[in-house]
């Protein structure tokens, strides 16, 4: 309390603010655990840097007083750790998200962040595989196991990624509630948004074959795809199966499980599918995320032209 009897606002440590912000990302915004972990690493690193940089307590007042030079010093410090432009851009994104929340929730306005530029990142064009290679990869992944049910599982998962355009996390989050399979499948995507995707007969057959061989129960609350010991199937095991299959087929390292999702979108576009429809099937929040596949298709057409045109 001041001499005039007024009550001064209580200073809040930056670490407490970061914890509160991360909690809001998890429960209010429902961001993925992977994104929350990445943001947590960025902000904890930032606060740790400020302790030495400003030589005093890092609280709400110190955060509001930061200048653009302070932020630049932090990013320069992170570059000494070997961060590339794409990682620096993620750091800037995390900082902007945190300070925007701090301004809304606690009135902490930091003018120093306003003019901070994020490094430009050239947008990578996804590298799809051909339809024949996608099927060969799914079959090849199954060939790497001696146990029939595990072989059938890996084939089913990869065919699901390609045939329905699912992310690994979406496929592995499926439970026995999806059974019996129909012509469509309800998928829970990012931020718990659900969408309905068509299920091809070949994909249904592969999943049914796996379920028939799986030695574990397929109750509605239990994971559909199981690990060798009965627990939920880990994403890393899917990536390993894919890696073994692409090595056997002589395919490049870009042939990853996520490349099957890219292939799903690219092949639909090549066959005349509407971009908005592809957006819905992929579960993209904005059309701009889907439009990258037009660049993929254009690149494919250019390759065909160069190979076939007599004057190319």
C-alpha positions as CSV (number, residue, x, y, z in Angstrom):
1,X,0.0,0.0,0.0
2,X,1.3,3.5,-0.9
3,X,1.6,6.5,1.4
4,X,-1.6,7.9,0.0
5,X,-3.4,4.7,0.9
6,X,-3.7,3.4,-2.7
7,X,-3.2,-0.3,-3.4
8,X,-0.5,-1.1,-5.9
9,X,-1.2,-4.1,-8.3
10,X,0.6,-7.2,-7.3
11,X,3.5,-8.1,-9.6
12,X,3.1,-11.4,-11.3
13,X,6.2,-13.5,-12.2
14,X,6.7,-14.3,-15.9
15,X,6.9,-18.0,-15.1
16,X,3.4,-18.0,-13.6
17,X,2.1,-16.1,-16.6
18,X,3.6,-18.7,-18.9
19,X,2.0,-21.6,-17.0
20,X,-1.4,-19.9,-17.1
21,X,-1.0,-19.2,-20.8
22,X,-0.1,-22.8,-21.5
23,X,-3.1,-24.0,-19.5
24,X,-5.3,-21.9,-21.7
25,X,-3.8,-23.4,-24.9
26,X,-4.6,-26.8,-23.6
27,X,-8.1,-26.3,-22.2
28,X,-9.5,-23.2,-23.9
29,X,-8.0,-23.4,-27.4
30,X,-7.5,-27.2,-27.3
31,X,-4.2,-27.1,-29.2
32,X,-2.4,-30.4,-29.7
33,X,0.0,-31.6,-27.0
34,X,2.8,-31.4,-29.5
35,X,2.1,-27.7,-30.2
36,X,1.7,-26.9,-26.5
37,X,5.1,-28.6,-25.7
38,X,6.8,-26.6,-28.5
39,X,5.3,-23.4,-27.2
40,X,6.3,-24.3,-23.6
41,X,9.9,-24.9,-24.7
42,X,10.0,-21.5,-26.5
43,X,8.6,-19.4,-23.6
44,X,10.6,-21.1,-20.9
45,X,13.7,-20.6,-22.9
46,X,12.7,-16.9,-23.4
47,X,12.2,-16.3,-19.7
48,X,15.4,-18.0,-18.8
49,X,17.3,-15.7,-21.3
50,X,15.7,-12.6,-19.8
51,X,16.9,-13.4,-16.3
52,X,20.5,-12.9,-17.4
53,X,19.6,-10.3,-20.1
54,X,17.9,-7.7,-17.9
55,X,19.6,-8.6,-14.7
56,X,16.5,-8.4,-12.6
57,X,13.2,-10.1,-11.8
58,X,11.2,-11.1,-14.9
59,X,7.7,-10.1,-14.1
60,X,4.7,-8.5,-15.8
61,X,6.3,-5.0,-15.6
62,X,9.6,-6.3,-17.1
63,X,7.7,-8.0,-20.0
64,X,5.8,-4.8,-20.8
65,X,9.1,-2.8,-20.9
66,X,10.9,-5.0,-23.4
67,X,12.1,-3.3,-26.5
68,X,12.6,-4.6,-30.0
69,X,16.3,-4.9,-29.3
70,X,15.6,-7.2,-26.4
71,X,13.6,-9.5,-28.7
72,X,16.3,-9.4,-31.3
73,X,19.0,-10.2,-28.7
74,X,17.0,-13.3,-27.7
75,X,16.6,-14.5,-31.3
76,X,20.3,-13.9,-31.9
77,X,21.0,-16.0,-28.8
78,X,18.8,-18.8,-30.2
79,X,20.6,-18.7,-33.5
80,X,23.8,-19.5,-31.7
81,X,22.1,-22.8,-30.8
82,X,21.9,-23.6,-34.5
83,X,18.3,-22.7,-35.1
84,X,17.4,-22.4,-38.8
85,X,14.9,-19.8,-40.1
86,X,11.9,-22.1,-39.7
87,X,12.7,-22.6,-36.0
88,X,13.3,-18.9,-35.5
89,X,9.9,-18.2,-37.1
90,X,8.3,-20.7,-34.7
91,X,9.9,-18.8,-31.8
92,X,8.5,-15.5,-33.0
93,X,5.1,-17.1,-33.5
94,X,5.1,-18.4,-29.9
95,X,6.1,-15.0,-28.5
96,X,3.4,-13.2,-30.4
97,X,0.8,-15.7,-29.2
98,X,1.9,-15.3,-25.6
99,X,2.0,-11.5,-25.6
100,X,-1.4,-11.3,-27.4
101,X,-2.8,-13.4,-24.6
102,X,-1.1,-11.4,-21.9
103,X,-2.5,-8.2,-23.3
104,X,-6.0,-9.6,-23.4
105,X,-6.0,-11.3,-20.0
106,X,-3.7,-9.1,-17.9
107,X,-3.3,-5.8,-19.8
108,X,0.4,-6.4,-20.4
109,X,1.1,-4.4,-23.5
110,X,4.5,-4.8,-25.0
111,X,5.2,-2.3,-27.8
112,X,8.6,-3.8,-28.5
113,X,7.2,-6.9,-30.2
114,X,5.1,-5.0,-32.7
115,X,7.8,-4.4,-35.3
116,X,9.6,-7.7,-34.8
117,X,10.0,-9.3,-38.2
118,X,9.7,-13.1,-38.6
119,X,12.2,-14.6,-41.1
120,X,10.6,-15.6,-44.4
121,X,10.2,-19.3,-44.9
122,X,9.9,-20.7,-48.4
123,X,6.8,-22.9,-48.5
124,X,7.7,-26.4,-49.2
125,X,5.8,-28.3,-51.8
126,X,4.7,-31.7,-50.5
127,X,6.3,-34.6,-52.3
128,X,3.6,-37.3,-52.9
129,X,4.2,-40.8,-54.0
130,X,2.4,-42.4,-57.0
131,X,-0.8,-44.4,-56.5
132,X,1.1,-47.6,-57.3
133,X,3.9,-46.8,-54.8
134,X,1.3,-45.9,-52.1
135,X,-0.3,-49.3,-52.3
136,X,3.1,-51.0,-52.6
137,X,4.3,-49.2,-49.4
138,X,1.2,-50.4,-47.5
139,X,1.8,-54.0,-48.7
140,X,5.5,-53.8,-48.1
141,X,5.1,-52.6,-44.5
142,X,3.1,-55.7,-43.8
143,X,5.8,-57.9,-45.3
144,X,8.3,-56.8,-42.7
145,X,6.6,-58.7,-39.8
146,X,6.4,-62.4,-39.1
147,X,3.2,-62.2,-37.1
148,X,0.2,-62.1,-39.4
149,X,-1.9,-59.7,-37.3
150,X,0.9,-57.1,-37.0
151,X,1.5,-57.3,-40.7
152,X,-2.2,-56.8,-41.4
153,X,-2.2,-53.9,-38.9
154,X,0.5,-52.0,-40.6
155,X,-1.0,-52.5,-44.0
156,X,-4.4,-51.3,-42.8
157,X,-3.0,-48.2,-41.1
158,X,-1.0,-47.1,-44.2
159,X,-3.9,-47.8,-46.5
160,X,-6.1,-45.7,-44.2
161,X,-3.7,-42.8,-44.4
162,X,-3.6,-42.9,-48.1
163,X,-7.2,-44.0,-48.8
164,X,-8.8,-41.4,-46.4
165,X,-6.2,-38.7,-46.1
166,X,-5.8,-39.1,-42.4
167,X,-3.0,-37.8,-40.2
168,X,-1.2,-40.5,-38.2
169,X,-2.6,-39.2,-34.9
170,X,-6.2,-39.3,-36.3
171,X,-5.8,-42.9,-37.5
172,X,-4.3,-44.1,-34.2
173,X,-7.0,-42.2,-32.2
174,X,-9.7,-44.4,-33.7
175,X,-11.4,-46.8,-31.3
176,X,-13.5,-49.9,-31.6
177,X,-16.5,-47.6,-31.8
178,X,-15.7,-47.2,-35.5
179,X,-16.7,-50.9,-36.0
180,X,-18.4,-52.2,-37.9
181,X,-17.1,-50.1,-40.7
182,X,-19.4,-48.5,-43.2
183,X,-18.9,-46.4,-46.3
184,X,-17.8,-43.4,-44.2
185,X,-15.7,-42.8,-41.1
186,X,-16.0,-40.1,-38.5
187,X,-12.6,-38.7,-37.6
188,X,-11.6,-36.4,-34.8
189,X,-8.9,-34.0,-36.0
190,X,-7.1,-31.0,-34.7
191,X,-8.8,-29.1,-31.9
192,X,-11.2,-31.9,-31.6
193,X,-13.0,-31.0,-34.8
194,X,-14.8,-33.9,-36.4
195,X,-15.2,-34.6,-40.1
196,X,-16.7,-37.5,-42.1
197,X,-14.5,-39.1,-44.7
198,X,-15.4,-41.8,-47.3
199,X,-14.0,-45.2,-46.7
200,X,-12.9,-47.1,-49.8
201,X,-13.8,-50.8,-50.0
202,X,-10.1,-51.7,-50.2
203,X,-9.4,-49.8,-47.0
204,X,-12.4,-51.4,-45.2
205,X,-11.3,-54.8,-46.3
206,X,-7.7,-54.2,-44.9
207,X,-9.0,-53.0,-41.6
208,X,-11.5,-55.9,-41.3
209,X,-8.7,-58.4,-42.1
210,X,-6.6,-56.8,-39.3
211,X,-9.5,-56.9,-36.8
212,X,-10.1,-60.6,-37.6
213,X,-6.5,-61.4,-36.8
214,X,-5.9,-59.1,-33.8
215,X,-5.6,-61.0,-30.6
216,X,-6.9,-58.1,-28.5
217,X,-10.5,-57.0,-27.8
218,X,-12.0,-54.2,-29.9
219,X,-14.4,-52.6,-27.4
220,X,-15.8,-49.2,-28.2
221,X,-13.6,-47.5,-25.7
222,X,-10.5,-49.4,-26.7
223,X,-7.9,-48.3,-29.3
224,X,-8.6,-49.9,-32.7
225,X,-4.9,-50.2,-33.6
226,X,-2.9,-52.0,-31.0
227,X,0.8,-52.5,-30.2
228,X,2.4,-55.9,-29.8
229,X,1.6,-55.9,-26.1
230,X,-1.9,-54.7,-26.5
231,X,-1.4,-51.0,-25.8
232,X,-2.2,-48.2,-28.2
233,X,-0.1,-48.3,-31.4
234,X,2.7,-45.7,-31.2
235,X,3.2,-43.4,-34.2
236,X,6.9,-44.2,-34.2
237,X,6.1,-47.9,-35.0
238,X,4.1,-46.8,-38.1
239,X,7.1,-44.6,-39.2
240,X,9.5,-47.5,-38.8
241,X,7.3,-49.8,-40.8
242,X,7.1,-47.2,-43.6
243,X,10.8,-46.6,-43.5
244,X,11.5,-50.4,-43.9
245,X,9.0,-50.6,-46.8
246,X,10.4,-47.6,-48.7
247,X,14.0,-48.9,-48.3
248,X,12.9,-52.2,-49.7
249,X,11.2,-50.5,-52.6
250,X,14.0,-48.1,-53.3
251,X,11.9,-45.0,-52.6
252,X,13.3,-41.7,-51.2
253,X,13.2,-40.6,-47.6
254,X,10.4,-38.2,-48.4
255,X,8.1,-41.2,-48.7
256,X,6.8,-40.9,-45.1
257,X,3.4,-41.7,-43.6
258,X,2.4,-38.1,-43.9
259,X,3.4,-38.2,-47.6
260,X,0.5,-40.6,-48.0
261,X,-1.9,-37.9,-46.8
262,X,-0.3,-35.5,-49.4
263,X,-0.7,-38.2,-52.0
264,X,-4.4,-38.6,-51.2
265,X,-5.0,-34.9,-51.8
266,X,-2.7,-34.6,-54.9
267,X,-4.3,-37.6,-56.6
268,X,-7.8,-36.3,-56.0
269,X,-6.9,-32.9,-57.4
270,X,-5.3,-34.5,-60.5
271,X,-8.6,-36.4,-61.1
272,X,-10.6,-33.2,-61.0
273,X,-11.8,-33.0,-57.4
274,X,-12.9,-29.6,-56.2
275,X,-10.4,-27.8,-53.9
276,X,-13.1,-27.0,-51.3
277,X,-14.1,-30.7,-51.2
278,X,-10.4,-31.7,-50.6
279,X,-10.2,-29.1,-47.9
280,X,-13.2,-30.7,-46.1
281,X,-11.8,-34.2,-46.5
282,X,-8.4,-33.1,-45.1
283,X,-9.9,-31.1,-42.2
284,X,-8.0,-28.0,-43.1
285,X,-9.3,-24.9,-41.3
286,X,-8.5,-22.6,-44.2
287,X,-8.4,-23.1,-48.0
288,X,-4.9,-21.6,-48.1
289,X,-3.6,-24.8,-46.5
290,X,-5.2,-26.9,-49.2
291,X,-4.1,-24.6,-52.1
292,X,-0.5,-25.9,-51.8
293,X,-1.6,-29.0,-53.6
294,X,-2.3,-27.0,-56.8
295,X,1.5,-26.3,-56.8
296,X,2.1,-30.0,-56.4
297,X,-0.1,-30.8,-59.4
298,X,1.4,-28.1,-61.5
299,X,4.9,-29.4,-60.7
300,X,3.7,-32.9,-61.8
301,X,2.4,-31.6,-65.1
302,X,5.6,-29.8,-65.7
303,X,7.6,-33.1,-65.2
304,X,5.2,-34.8,-67.7
305,X,5.8,-32.0,-70.2
306,X,9.5,-32.2,-69.8
307,X,9.6,-35.9,-70.3
308,X,7.2,-36.0,-73.2
309,X,7.5,-32.8,-75.2
310,X,10.0,-33.2,-78.1
311,X,11.4,-29.7,-77.6
312,X,11.5,-29.7,-73.8
